[in-house]
Amino acid sequence: MRETIRRMPPLVLLALLATLMLASGCTKDDNALAPDDHEPSESASGGDDVVASVGTTSITRQQLMDRLLASYGSQTLRSMMLAEAVNEEARALSIEVTGEELEQELRWMSQGYENEDDFYRSMREQLGMSRDEVREDARYRLLLEKLTTYNVEVSSDEIERYLGEHWAEFQPVRQYRLSKIIVQTDELARGLLDKLGQGDDFAELARTHSIDEFTADQGGDAGWIESNDPFEAAAVLEQAARMQVGDITGPVRTEQGFAIVRLDGVSEVQTRTEEDIRLEAKKLIALGKAVPVGDMEQALLDKYGAVIVDQALRP
């Protein structure tokens, strides 16, 4: 699946700060980052409204704002400045990310997930990103890549050579829907296989006997796993490749113990059309030739005279 890279704290932080500032009736506080204000006081002061309390201690809206700014202020401010600089340059060069380009990138990113909702749910649980944040992060990255490779030339020969060396990376990805029971001994695994042969319920045996903390509570369900997943035991994937849907096999020796594996489904995810593959290869070659993305970001900040006025927010 395509990796999603966090380049900033959640954008929701910006909305939270804005809401807090509007609710407090101010947009600027010269002492907002004063160290003495970072800890909750015994009571609300200066007319600040209380947002939480613990025992006799009150936490005010201003204290919450101060803590957020102290923890994330400089990172978030830099991200805002980068977004403005990138947008300025894109406007100057008449470069944009089309809706189709964004949707295609999101489809690429979500490969390996059961469906779109599963992808966005995973992004929220793992990275704390909302659907809108994921989309904005992807749009920013695509726009920055276009700017970075704007003047980089790539020949047809280079594309052909790259595809010849990396063609396997663009092929359809096979996935297996697996359920597993992992136990500590070969003897116990064989005993459970006998019970399964007698009609015992796989999910119930997994909940009762499996030592795999990630799947036991789900009745052994491991979800969809790509055939080259580096986090899955190679021996398990090798067995899955030989199985038919509904088959149960084992014991399979892994680092965790002895696995009983059931194949619940097989699918192949078609990556892109041949034209899309060539465009992706061209972009990857261009990015390899171009200046590093981080250097491009700094160059754009310098070009547009980005300055942090508040010294407390400087890195």
Contacts in CASP RR format, 6 or more apart in sequence:
PFRMAT RR
TARGET T0000
AUTHOR 0000-0000-0000
METHOD contacts of the structure
MODEL  1
MRETIRRMPPLVLLALLATLMLASGCTKDDNALAPDDHEPSESASGGDDV
VASVGTTSITRQQLMDRLLASYGSQTLRSMMLAEAVNEEARALSIEVTGE
ELEQELRWMSQGYENEDDFYRSMREQLGMSRDEVREDARYRLLLEKLTTY
NVEVSSDEIERYLGEHWAEFQPVRQYRLSKIIVQTDELARGLLDKLGQGD
DFAELARTHSIDEFTADQGGDAGWIESNDPFEAAAVLEQAARMQVGDITG
PVRTEQGFAIVRLDGVSEVQTRTEEDIRLEAKKLIALGKAVPVGDMEQAL
LDKYGAVIVDQALRP
1 109 0 8 1.000
1 110 0 8 1.000
1 111 0 8 1.000
1 112 0 8 1.000
1 113 0 8 1.000
1 226 0 8 1.000
2 105 0 8 1.000
2 108 0 8 1.000
2 109 0 8 1.000
2 110 0 8 1.000
2 111 0 8 1.000
3 109 0 8 1.000
4 109 0 8 1.000
4 123 0 8 1.000
4 127 0 8 1.000
4 129 0 8 1.000
4 134 0 8 1.000
4 137 0 8 1.000
4 138 0 8 1.000
5 137 0 8 1.000
5 141 0 8 1.000
6 127 0 8 1.000
6 129 0 8 1.000
6 137 0 8 1.000
7 79 0 8 1.000
7 137 0 8 1.000
7 140 0 8 1.000
7 141 0 8 1.000
8 75 0 8 1.000
8 76 0 8 1.000
8 79 0 8 1.000
8 137 0 8 1.000
9 72 0 8 1.000
9 75 0 8 1.000
9 76 0 8 1.000
9 79 0 8 1.000
10 128 0 8 1.000
10 129 0 8 1.000
10 130 0 8 1.000
10 133 0 8 1.000
11 130 0 8 1.000
11 132 0 8 1.000
11 133 0 8 1.000
11 136 0 8 1.000
12 130 0 8 1.000
12 133 0 8 1.000
13 68 0 8 1.000
13 72 0 8 1.000
13 76 0 8 1.000
14 76 0 8 1.000
14 80 0 8 1.000
16 68 0 8 1.000
17 65 0 8 1.000
17 68 0 8 1.000
17 69 0 8 1.000
17 76 0 8 1.000
20 61 0 8 1.000
20 64 0 8 1.000
20 65 0 8 1.000
20 68 0 8 1.000
21 27 0 8 1.000
21 65 0 8 1.000
23 49 0 8 1.000
23 61 0 8 1.000
24 48 0 8 1.000
24 49 0 8 1.000
24 61 0 8 1.000
24 62 0 8 1.000
24 65 0 8 1.000
29 62 0 8 1.000
29 65 0 8 1.000
31 37 0 8 1.000
32 62 0 8 1.000
32 65 0 8 1.000
32 66 0 8 1.000
32 69 0 8 1.000
32 312 0 8 1.000
33 66 0 8 1.000
33 69 0 8 1.000
33 70 0 8 1.000
33 312 0 8 1.000
33 313 0 8 1.000
34 66 0 8 1.000
37 62 0 8 1.000
37 63 0 8 1.000
37 66 0 8 1.000
38 63 0 8 1.000
38 66 0 8 1.000
38 67 0 8 1.000
38 70 0 8 1.000
39 63 0 8 1.000
40 54 0 8 1.000
40 57 0 8 1.000
40 58 0 8 1.000
40 59 0 8 1.000
40 60 0 8 1.000
40 63 0 8 1.000
41 57 0 8 1.000
41 58 0 8 1.000
41 60 0 8 1.000
41 63 0 8 1.000
42 56 0 8 1.000
42 57 0 8 1.000
42 58 0 8 1.000
43 57 0 8 1.000
43 58 0 8 1.000
44 50 0 8 1.000
44 58 0 8 1.000
44 60 0 8 1.000
45 60 0 8 1.000
48 60 0 8 1.000
48 61 0 8 1.000
48 62 0 8 1.000
48 63 0 8 1.000
49 60 0 8 1.000
49 61 0 8 1.000
50 58 0 8 1.000
50 59 0 8 1.000
50 60 0 8 1.000
50 61 0 8 1.000
51 59 0 8 1.000
51 60 0 8 1.000
51 61 0 8 1.000
51 64 0 8 1.000
52 58 0 8 1.000
52 59 0 8 1.000
52 64 0 8 1.000
53 59 0 8 1.000
69 313 0 8 1.000
73 313 0 8 1.000
74 308 0 8 1.000
74 313 0 8 1.000
74 314 0 8 1.000
74 315 0 8 1.000
77 308 0 8 1.000
77 313 0 8 1.000
78 315 0 8 1.000
81 301 0 8 1.000
81 306 0 8 1.000
81 308 0 8 1.000
82 297 0 8 1.000
82 300 0 8 1.000
82 301 0 8 1.000
83 140 0 8 1.000
84 304 0 8 1.000
84 306 0 8 1.000
85 297 0 8 1.000
85 300 0 8 1.000
85 301 0 8 1.000
85 303 0 8 1.000
85 304 0 8 1.000
85 306 0 8 1.000
86 140 0 8 1.000
86 143 0 8 1.000
86 144 0 8 1.000
86 147 0 8 1.000
86 297 0 8 1.000
86 300 0 8 1.000
87 143 0 8 1.000
88 300 0 8 1.000
88 304 0 8 1.000
89 95 0 8 1.000
89 147 0 8 1.000
89 300 0 8 1.000
89 303 0 8 1.000
89 304 0 8 1.000
90 96 0 8 1.000
90 143 0 8 1.000
90 146 0 8 1.000
90 147 0 8 1.000
93 147 0 8 1.000
93 150 0 8 1.000
95 143 0 8 1.000
95 146 0 8 1.000
95 147 0 8 1.000
95 150 0 8 1.000
96 143 0 8 1.000
97 139 0 8 1.000
97 142 0 8 1.000
97 143 0 8 1.000
97 146 0 8 1.000
101 142 0 8 1.000
102 135 0 8 1.000
102 138 0 8 1.000
102 139 0 8 1.000
102 142 0 8 1.000
104 272 0 8 1.000
104 276 0 8 1.000
105 138 0 8 1.000
105 142 0 8 1.000
106 134 0 8 1.000
106 135 0 8 1.000
106 138 0 8 1.000
108 271 0 8 1.000
108 272 0 8 1.000
109 119 0 8 1.000
109 134 0 8 1.000
109 138 0 8 1.000
110 116 0 8 1.000
110 119 0 8 1.000
111 173 0 8 1.000
111 269 0 8 1.000
111 271 0 8 1.000
112 173 0 8 1.000
112 175 0 8 1.000
112 224 0 8 1.000
112 226 0 8 1.000
112 269 0 8 1.000
113 119 0 8 1.000
113 122 0 8 1.000
113 224 0 8 1.000
114 223 0 8 1.000
114 224 0 8 1.000
120 131 0 8 1.000
120 134 0 8 1.000
123 129 0 8 1.000
123 131 0 8 1.000
123 134 0 8 1.000
124 130 0 8 1.000
129 137 0 8 1.000
144 293 0 8 1.000
144 296 0 8 1.000
144 297 0 8 1.000
145 283 0 8 1.000
145 287 0 8 1.000
145 293 0 8 1.000
147 296 0 8 1.000
147 300 0 8 1.000
148 286 0 8 1.000
148 287 0 8 1.000
148 290 0 8 1.000
148 291 0 8 1.000
148 293 0 8 1.000
148 296 0 8 1.000
149 283 0 8 1.000
149 286 0 8 1.000
149 287 0 8 1.000
149 289 0 8 1.000
149 290 0 8 1.000
152 286 0 8 1.000
152 289 0 8 1.000
152 290 0 8 1.000
154 282 0 8 1.000
154 285 0 8 1.000
154 286 0 8 1.000
154 289 0 8 1.000
158 285 0 8 1.000
159 278 0 8 1.000
159 281 0 8 1.000
159 282 0 8 1.000
159 285 0 8 1.000
162 281 0 8 1.000
162 284 0 8 1.000
162 285 0 8 1.000
163 170 0 8 1.000
163 277 0 8 1.000
163 278 0 8 1.000
163 281 0 8 1.000
166 281 0 8 1.000
170 271 0 8 1.000
170 272 0 8 1.000
170 277 0 8 1.000
170 280 0 8 1.000
170 281 0 8 1.000
171 271 0 8 1.000
172 268 0 8 1.000
172 269 0 8 1.000
172 270 0 8 1.000
172 271 0 8 1.000
173 226 0 8 1.000
173 227 0 8 1.000
173 228 0 8 1.000
173 268 0 8 1.000
173 269 0 8 1.000
173 271 0 8 1.000
174 226 0 8 1.000
174 227 0 8 1.000
174 266 0 8 1.000
174 267 0 8 1.000
174 268 0 8 1.000
175 224 0 8 1.000
175 225 0 8 1.000
175 226 0 8 1.000
175 227 0 8 1.000
175 266 0 8 1.000
175 267 0 8 1.000
175 268 0 8 1.000
175 269 0 8 1.000
176 224 0 8 1.000
176 225 0 8 1.000
176 227 0 8 1.000
176 237 0 8 1.000
176 240 0 8 1.000
176 263 0 8 1.000
176 265 0 8 1.000
176 266 0 8 1.000
177 223 0 8 1.000
177 224 0 8 1.000
177 225 0 8 1.000
177 263 0 8 1.000
177 264 0 8 1.000
177 265 0 8 1.000
177 266 0 8 1.000
177 267 0 8 1.000
178 222 0 8 1.000
178 223 0 8 1.000
178 225 0 8 1.000
178 236 0 8 1.000
178 240 0 8 1.000
178 261 0 8 1.000
178 262 0 8 1.000
178 263 0 8 1.000
178 264 0 8 1.000
179 202 0 8 1.000
179 203 0 8 1.000
179 206 0 8 1.000
179 215 0 8 1.000
179 219 0 8 1.000
179 220 0 8 1.000
179 221 0 8 1.000
179 222 0 8 1.000
179 261 0 8 1.000
179 262 0 8 1.000
179 264 0 8 1.000
180 206 0 8 1.000
180 210 0 8 1.000
180 212 0 8 1.000
180 215 0 8 1.000
180 220 0 8 1.000
180 222 0 8 1.000
180 236 0 8 1.000
180 259 0 8 1.000
180 260 0 8 1.000
180 261 0 8 1.000
180 262 0 8 1.000
181 189 0 8 1.000
181 192 0 8 1.000
181 202 0 8 1.000
181 205 0 8 1.000
181 206 0 8 1.000
181 209 0 8 1.000
181 210 0 8 1.000
181 212 0 8 1.000
181 220 0 8 1.000
181 259 0 8 1.000
181 260 0 8 1.000
182 210 0 8 1.000
182 211 0 8 1.000
182 212 0 8 1.000
182 215 0 8 1.000
182 254 0 8 1.000
182 256 0 8 1.000
182 257 0 8 1.000
182 258 0 8 1.000
182 259 0 8 1.000
182 260 0 8 1.000
183 189 0 8 1.000
183 192 0 8 1.000
183 209 0 8 1.000
183 210 0 8 1.000
183 211 0 8 1.000
183 257 0 8 1.000
183 258 0 8 1.000
183 260 0 8 1.000
184 211 0 8 1.000
184 257 0 8 1.000
184 258 0 8 1.000
185 258 0 8 1.000
186 251 0 8 1.000
186 253 0 8 1.000
186 258 0 8 1.000
188 209 0 8 1.000
188 258 0 8 1.000
189 250 0 8 1.000
189 251 0 8 1.000
189 258 0 8 1.000
189 259 0 8 1.000
189 260 0 8 1.000
190 251 0 8 1.000
192 205 0 8 1.000
192 209 0 8 1.000
192 260 0 8 1.000
193 248 0 8 1.000
193 250 0 8 1.000
193 251 0 8 1.000
193 260 0 8 1.000
195 205 0 8 1.000
196 202 0 8 1.000
196 205 0 8 1.000
196 248 0 8 1.000
196 260 0 8 1.000
202 219 0 8 1.000
202 220 0 8 1.000
202 248 0 8 1.000
202 262 0 8 1.000
203 219 0 8 1.000
203 220 0 8 1.000
203 221 0 8 1.000
204 219 0 8 1.000
206 215 0 8 1.000
206 216 0 8 1.000
206 218 0 8 1.000
206 219 0 8 1.000
206 220 0 8 1.000
207 216 0 8 1.000
207 217 0 8 1.000
207 219 0 8 1.000
207 220 0 8 1.000
210 216 0 8 1.000
210 219 0 8 1.000
210 220 0 8 1.000
211 256 0 8 1.000
211 257 0 8 1.000
212 220 0 8 1.000
212 256 0 8 1.000
214 222 0 8 1.000
215 221 0 8 1.000
215 222 0 8 1.000
221 264 0 8 1.000
222 232 0 8 1.000
224 267 0 8 1.000
225 232 0 8 1.000
225 237 0 8 1.000
225 240 0 8 1.000
227 237 0 8 1.000
227 240 0 8 1.000
227 241 0 8 1.000
228 237 0 8 1.000
229 237 0 8 1.000
233 252 0 8 1.000
233 254 0 8 1.000
233 255 0 8 1.000
233 256 0 8 1.000
233 259 0 8 1.000
235 252 0 8 1.000
235 253 0 8 1.000
235 254 0 8 1.000
235 259 0 8 1.000
236 252 0 8 1.000
236 254 0 8 1.000
236 259 0 8 1.000
236 261 0 8 1.000
239 249 0 8 1.000
239 250 0 8 1.000
239 252 0 8 1.000
239 261 0 8 1.000
240 261 0 8 1.000
240 263 0 8 1.000
243 249 0 8 1.000
243 261 0 8 1.000
243 263 0 8 1.000
244 263 0 8 1.000
245 263 0 8 1.000
245 264 0 8 1.000
245 265 0 8 1.000
245 266 0 8 1.000
246 262 0 8 1.000
246 263 0 8 1.000
246 264 0 8 1.000
246 265 0 8 1.000
247 262 0 8 1.000
247 263 0 8 1.000
248 260 0 8 1.000
248 261 0 8 1.000
248 262 0 8 1.000
249 260 0 8 1.000
249 261 0 8 1.000
250 258 0 8 1.000
250 259 0 8 1.000
250 260 0 8 1.000
250 261 0 8 1.000
251 258 0 8 1.000
251 259 0 8 1.000
251 260 0 8 1.000
252 258 0 8 1.000
252 259 0 8 1.000
252 260 0 8 1.000
252 261 0 8 1.000
253 259 0 8 1.000
271 277 0 8 1.000
272 280 0 8 1.000
287 293 0 8 1.000
290 296 0 8 1.000
291 299 0 8 1.000
308 314 0 8 1.000
END
